[in-house]
Amino acid sequence: MESSLSMKHLIGVLSLTNLVGASIIPEIKPIRSPSSQLTTRDKPAWPYGVIGDSWGSGVAYKDEVLYDKNLDHCLRTSESHGPQLEGDNTWLGDWSSGLRDAACSGSRLFDLAKGGYQMGKVGKPNVVVMTSGGNNCDFGVIVENCVYHPDPLRAYGPAYANDKDRVGECAKALDGASNYIKNFLEVDLSKTINDILIDPNVKDNPDFLLYLTGYAKFFGTDYDPWCNKEAWNPFNGISDTPYLSKELRQAFNDRIDQVNDLYKKTIEGKFSKHARYVDLDSRFQGHRFCEPGMNHGDQFNKETHFDKVHFWNLNWPIRLADKPDIGSPGGNLNAEEAQSLFGDGKGVTAWGGSGSGNGGGNEPGNGWRLRPFHPRYSGYTSIKYAILAQLKKDGLPKAAPSSTNSNPPAPSCSHVGDGFHCECTDGSKPDIDENNRCCLWHLPGGAECFSG
């Protein structure tokens, strides 16, 4: 999601062919990694990919849940729907998993087939699952300005329910999202889908399908009044307390519905031959924030597999005995503590938040700050089942062909001149490991490392 910070870092990709041709980089021979991720597959891999933003990649919040050692600084997590599908072989039949996950925290629609070119990192897939557009809609700006007010020195203006003149930062963020959704999203989405469908990795595959997912509404749709006095700002600064009023919860949910409706109509009206809309929202019913029968503690539960609420909240690491509980109106931080955690442009959420999209800040140590309003493990399990339902409806995967149609070739990698990074033919830029190797993780057939 998008925050008030600037986090896009566009990195030019050098041509590996030209570098080798100019004798700048020595010939590099691939070495199979001895890691436990290597597997022996008796079945051909069914190639599929994941592209998109932080809802597609997930937000890794500790090293143990990193999917690919934070390749490209995208914070992909083993808890998201792609890796969960990879770990569930019940749907693959005569196939093994051929997942290539290229989704990246902070990405926008432009990064899928252009920009960061995620389509260049998924091999030659039969299906690509795409989740994107939330950053374009500035959903992260809504989260910051309407819910958390993280910057202790910023005046956010009146709480949304009291802002009849719509002069506060929350009202402006919601209005900005509506304007983009109404006037620009359909054009940007259609251009991205067209670019994907003509990408050289899929254009010659008559059976290729793009699965475009929507998003899930964040707040319970009964709008139970118990939540009207909830406020999750860590520090009560110079602005009104951002209570989660019915008006605010409904306004944010409405923007999610607007996006989902537009996605569904666009797919069915323009791209029904090679694309499907996958509804996620219905599978989160009863598991959103502020549902009837829930309490304050449920909203801030930190357990990975907690099923009652499918979203992460902001659980900041400072906890003082003489302050109220996390999430109590007014927070439990003083100005100095809030400044150290959230000031100087650090922000909240990976919807375009600090360092998202191949930049500084996208590290697991910042995951607690970047994961709010993203699915936790239980939420991604619900998303996995939504995707599986569409695969079943489409009769996929089909029976495995002969062994000549097996794994696509793995990309190759080379060192670049700085001595710390590599460049790979799929556009990835992994760091050199402790053995001076360039390693790509979770390729079909296992990890592969390249050494000079």
N, C-alpha and C positions, 0 to 999 in steps of 0.2 A: 504494500500500500504506500501511498504518497505521504510524506510529512513535509514540514516546512524546510527541510534540508535539501541541499543539492547533492545527489549521489550518483549521477550517471557518469561513468568513466568510459568513454569510447576508446577502445584500444585497437589500433591498426594491426591487422594480421599480416605478417611477412610471408611471402611465398616460400615454402620449403623447397620447392623445385629450383627456384632461382638461386637460393642460398647454396644448395648443394652444387648446382652447376657452376657457381662462381668459386667453388672450393673454399668457402668460408666455414662450412661445417663438415667435419669428417663423416665418412660412411658409418652408420649406426646399425648394429645388429640387434634384433629383438631377443629378449631373454624372458622366459616364462617366470613370473614371480613365484617364489616359494610360499607365498602367503596362503592362509587357509581358504581364501576366496576362490582359489583355483578349483575347478570341478571337471569331472569327466562326464560327457554327455553321450548317452546312447541314442538319444532322439535328436532329430534336427530341430534347431531353434526357430520358433515362430517370431519373426521380428515385429516389434511394436515400440513406439516411442512416447515420451511424455515431454511436452513443451509448455511454456507459460511463465507465470509470475510466482510469487511466494506461496500462493495457494496450490500451485502445481508442484513446486519443489519441497514444500514444507519449510519449517524454520528450525534448523538444528540448534539446540540449546546446550549441548554438551558433546564432548568428543565421542562418547559411546553411541550416540544416535546419528553421527555423520554417515551418509550413504557412501560417499566416494572420497573421503579424506579432504573434503571441502575443495574439490576440483573447481577451478575458476572462481573460487570465493562466492559460490552460489547458495551455500547453506542447505544443500539437499539433505534430507533426513531419511533414514531407514523407516521412519514411521508413516511416511506419506503413502498415497494410494498406489503409486507405481511400484515401489519395493514391496508393499503388501501383496499386490498382484503377483509379483515375481516369486514371493515366498509361498504362494498358494497354488499348488500344481493340480488342484482338482478340476480346473476349467480347461486345462491344456490338452487333455486327451493324448494323442500320439505325438505331441510336441513337447519340447522343453522351452523354458522362457528365453526369449531373445530381447529383453528390455534394454533400451538405451534411454536414459533419463537426462534430458538437457534443460529442464525447467530451471529458472534462476531467479532468486529473490531480487525484486526491484525491477524486473523486466516489464516493458510495455509491449503493446501489439507490434510495433515496428521491429522489435528484436526477434520475432519468431522466424520470419523468412528473410529479413534484411538485418540491418543493425548488428546485434549480437549473433545473428544467423543460427538460431537453435536447430533449424531443419538440417543444417549441415552436420549435426552431431548425433543424429538418430539412425544412421545407416540407411537402409532401404526398407522402410517399415510397411507392413500391411495395414496397420491402424496407428494413428497418432492421437493421443488424448491431449487436448489443449484447454488450458484455463488461463484466461488473460483478459485484461480490460479494466480491472479494478484500479490499477495505477493510473491509467488514462483518466478515469473518473475521479481521481483524487480522493478515494475512500480513506486513505491514511490521514489526509487533512481533516476529514470529518472526525475520525477517531481522536486525533490530538485536540482539536479545537472544541469538540462537543463533549468529550468524555474525560480526558486525562489532564488537560491544562498543564503539561509537564514543565514548561519554562517558567521559573519563579519570577522572572523579571518582565514578563509579557502581560499586557492588558488584553484579556480575551473578550471583554465586554459582558453584557448581561446574559444570564442563563436563557436557554432557548425558549422556554415556555413564557418568559416575561418579555421577550424581544419582539414587540409588535411592529416596530419600525425596521426590523431586520438589519440592524447596524452592528451586531456582535459578530465575532469571528465564526461562531458556530453556524448562524444563519447564512453567512456569506459562503461558508464551505458547502452547505447543503444546496444553496442556490447555484453555486458553481458546478456542482455535480449534475444537477438537473439540466443546466444549460448544455453541458457537454453531451449528456445522454440524448437529449432531444435534437441537437443540431449537428453533432459531429461523430458520435459513436458508430452509427450504422455505416458511414462512409469508411472510417478507419478499419472497422471489422471486415467489411466486404473486401477491401483492398488486401488486407492480410490473408484472408482465406483464398482469394485468387492467387496471391503470390505462393501460398503453400501448395495449391493444387497444380501449379505449373513448375514447381521445384523439380530439378532433374532427378532427385532421389525417389520421386513418386509419380511423375507425370506419365510414365510408360507402364504403370501398374493399373490395369483396368479395374482391379478389385480394391484399390486403396480407399480407405474410409478415414475421414477426419471426425473425431468425436469432440465437439465443443461443449464443455460443461458450463453451467451457470454458476452462481454463487448461492450461498444459503443466507437467509435473513438471520440477523444476529439476536433479535429479541423476540420473546414469546408473543404470539399474535393475539392472545387474550388480553394483553396489556393490563395485567393484574396490578391493582393499585399499591400492593406492598412494595413495589420497586420504585415508586415515585420519589421516595426520600433516600434512595441509594445515591451515593456520589463517590467516584473512584479516583478522584484527583489526589496525588500523593502529597500535595502541599496547597494549602488555601492561601493563595497570594493576593494580588490586588484586584482580582476579578470576582464576580459572583460565583458561588459554588455551583458547579455543573451537575445539578441533580438530573437523574435519569427519569424525567417526566414522561408521561404517556405521549405527549406531543413530540418529544425528541425521539423516543423509541419508534414511534410510528413513522416519523419523517425519514429516519435512516432505513427502516424496513422498506418504505415505499421506493427508495432509490434502488435497492436490490431488486425489487420486483420489476422496476422499469428496465433494468439491464437484462434480466432473465426473459422478459416478454420480447424485448427487441432481439435477443439472440435466437429465441425460438422462431420468431417470424422470419428473420433473415435466413436461417438455415432452411426452413420449410419453403420459403418463397423463392430462393435463389440457388441453393446448393444441395437440394435434396438427393441428387444422384450420388454425390461423393461425400456427403457430410451428414451428421446426425447431431441433434441437440440432446444432451444428457441432463435431465433435471436432478439436481442435488438437494434442492430446498425441501422437498417433501420428506426426505430421510432424516432431516434434522428436527422435524416436528416433535415437540416435547423435550428437546435437548438444547434449547437456546438459553441465552441469558434471561433472567427475570421471568421464568416460567411459574405458573401457579404451583403452590406447594413447596417451592424452593425457599432457601434462606440466604442470608448474606455470605455465610461460609461456603455454600455451594458455588458461588460466583468466583471464589478465589482458590478453589481446591487446586493443589499443585501435583496431584497424582497423575502420572502419564496415562493410565488406563481408566481414569475416572469417567464413568459413562453418563452421569446425570446431566452434565453440561459438556457439549462437544467442542467448545472453544476454550482457548487459553485466555487468561486475563493478565493484567500487569502485576506481577509479584516482585516488588523491588526488594533488593537484598538487605537493606538496612532495617533493623527491627529493634526498637527501643522499648524497654519495659514500661516506661512512664508515659508512653504515647498510646492513642487508641489503636484498635485493630486496623490492619490494612484495609483500605476501602471505606473506612468510616468518614463521614463528611468532615472535611478539613484535613484529612490525611494524617500521617504520623511522622512527617518530616518537618524539620525547620528549614529556613531559607538556604542556609549553607549546605545542608545535606541534599536538598533538592537541586541546588546548583551543581553539586559534584556529580550527581547521577544523571541529570537531564539537561543541564545548561550547556552553553557553548555549542549549540547546534546538534546535540546528541539525539534528541527526539525520541519518539516512541513508534513502534510497529515497523515491520518490514515491507509494508505497502509503499515502497519508495522511501522507507525510513533510512536511518543513518547507514551509509555505506552500501545500500542495496544495489545489486546489479554490477558485479565484477569490480567492486571498489573496496577501499578501506572501511572497516566497521563490520563487514559481513563475516564475523568470526563467532564460533560457538559461545565464547565468553559473553557476547552481547545478546545471546538468544533470549534471555529473560526479558530484555527490552524490546526485541523485534517480533516476538511471537504473538503478542496480544491480538485478538480478533482473527486468529488463524485456527484451523482445526487442530485438536490434539489427536492422539492415536485413535480414540474411539470415533472421532469425526471422520478421520480418513478411512476407517473401516466402513463407515456408512457410504462414503464416496466410492470405495472399491466395489461395494455391492451394487451401486447405481450403474457403474461401468460394466460389471459382469452381466447385469440384466440386459443392457444394450447389446453386448457381445452375443448373448444367447439369442436375442431377437434377430440379430443379423446372421445367425448360424455360424459364428466364428468361435475358435479357429476351425477352418475346414480340415479335412483329413490330411495328414502329412503326405507330401509328395515323395518322390524318390530321393535318395541321399545326395543327388547332384544339386538339390535345391536347399542347401543347408545354410550355415552361418555366413553372413556377409563378411568380407575381409576386415580385419581390425585396422584401425588407423595406425599410422606410424608417427613417431615423435623424434625431435632432435633438440639438442641443447641450443640455447641462444647465448649471445656473447656476454651477458652479465654474470654467468656462472651460478645463477640461482633458479632460473626458470627454463621451461621447455616450450616448444611450439609443436602442435600436432596437426596432422592433416585434416582432422575434424573440427579445427578451430579452437580446441581446448588449449589451455596454458597452465599445465600443472607445475608445481614447484619440484625442483630436484630433490630426491630423497637423500637419506643419510648415506646411501651407497652410491651416490652420484648418478642415479638413474632417473629417467622420466617414466612415470607409471600412470597408466590408465586403468581405472578400477571398474568392476562390474560390467565388463564387456561379455557378450555371449561367449561361453567357453572359459571365462575367468579373467582375472587381471593379467595385463601384459605390461612388461617394463622394458625400456630400451636404454642401453648403456653405450657410451662412447668408446 
